Amino acid sequence: MSNLGSHALRAAPPVASQPAPVPRPSRPLGRPGQVSAAYSPDAPDSALLQVDGVSLEYRTPERVVRATHRVSFDVHAADRFVLLGPSGCGKSTLLKAVGGFIAPVEGEIRLDGHRVRAPGPDRIVVFQEFDQLPPWKTVKQNVMFPLLASKTLGRREAEERALHYLAKVGLDKFADVHPHQLSGGMKQRVAIARALAMQPRVLLMDEPFAALDALTRRKMQEELLELWDEVRFTLLFVTHSIEEALVVGNRIALLSPHPGRMRAEINSHDFGLGSLGGAEFQATATRIHDMLFEEEVEEGASP
Ligand SMILES: Nc1ncnc2c1ncn2[C@@H]1O[C@H](COP(=O)(O)OP(=O)(O)OP(=O)(O)O)[C@@H](O)[C@H]1O
């Protein structure tokens, strides 16, 4: 795994909703095979997850905030699909919508061809916060809990599965300790084991390593990739770090600043931890950065 450098991107300040006819843009980044303008509106319906023209809004008594505007992308089985964009572009909101916690005001989200209408055990979220594990439960009980609460498994099978996934994240020896006895990275490993134990159709991760120190973050990226090699889960991963996106993802959706729109889709199959520091990796990171920077300048320049 790798740690991440931090091409942290900053967005323009939030503005109110501004619906406009923006049909599925995508923008080539250059080199064939490395980075491509990839959004394909005519792609076959074989995708596991389809986000189709999705606009998301928050309504407060004072105003309506449009978080994303007509965003479309497809995620295929075993993809490591990354949502990358500046702060406030709606990445977390998109993840919440895929999770079924927020309904689109426009467009729809489909999982296995069925419209997502509510949360379900087929979509499990791992958050950034370390306090996502109930502190009164042991590590093993934490991992077992969703399996039991959703009646996915009986107690014995749930325990077996919990230990299986704890072993996968290297924490089987910590099964009987409580979360406060663990480091931040270990807590995130428990959260990942708990999510994978549910064997979701899609694992949703919202900046899961952002609160970790740089070395631990790199290590966690590495472990996530190793885990993916073993389990081949489907991942939808949110980050605002370009390097993390290139390392973790095989495909990256680049979102423009608030409200988030699809700016480009980038093929990052060829990059991994070993690419860090390499010329191609750096050039791609720079091009992504420039695209986002350009957008911000354009936005800032407009009245
Ligand atoms: N509960 C809320 N009520 C009103 N507006 C909200 C709410 N949550 C988010 N927003 C707004 O929606 C927009 C998208 O927020 P979101 O958190 O999805 O962005 P993000 O890309 O995940 O940002 P970050 O990288 O900083 O987490 C922002 O303008 C934000 O201010």
The ligand as a Gaussian input file, in Angstrom:
#p B3LYP/6-31G(d) Opt

LIG

0 1
 N      -26.774000      18.646000       5.499000
 C      -26.541000      19.592000       4.598000
 N      -27.362000      20.653000       4.470000
 C      -27.143000      21.607000       3.541000
 N      -26.105000      21.579000       2.668000
 C      -25.257000      20.543000       2.750000
 C      -25.412000      19.495000       3.717000
 N      -24.407000      18.598000       3.554000
 C      -23.654000      19.057000       2.540000
 N      -24.160000      20.216000       2.065000
 C      -23.637000      20.993000       0.943000
 O      -23.646000      20.177000      -0.219000
 C      -22.472000      20.392000      -0.999000
 C      -21.759000      19.072000      -1.200000
 O      -21.270000      18.610000       0.067000
 P      -20.454000      17.234000       0.193000
 O      -20.167000      17.043000       1.639000
 O      -21.164000      16.166000      -0.515000
 O      -19.119000      17.605000      -0.594000
 P      -17.751000      16.808000      -0.659000
 O      -17.307000      16.863000      -2.073000
 O      -17.898000      15.468000      -0.037000
 O      -16.802000      17.716000       0.238000
 P      -15.580000      17.318000       1.214000
 O      -14.487000      16.771000       0.353000
 O      -15.216000      18.623000       1.849000
 O      -16.120000      16.334000       2.210000
 C      -21.663000      21.433000      -0.240000
 O      -21.940000      22.690000      -0.792000
 C      -22.181000      21.376000       1.160000
 O      -22.080000      22.630000       1.793000

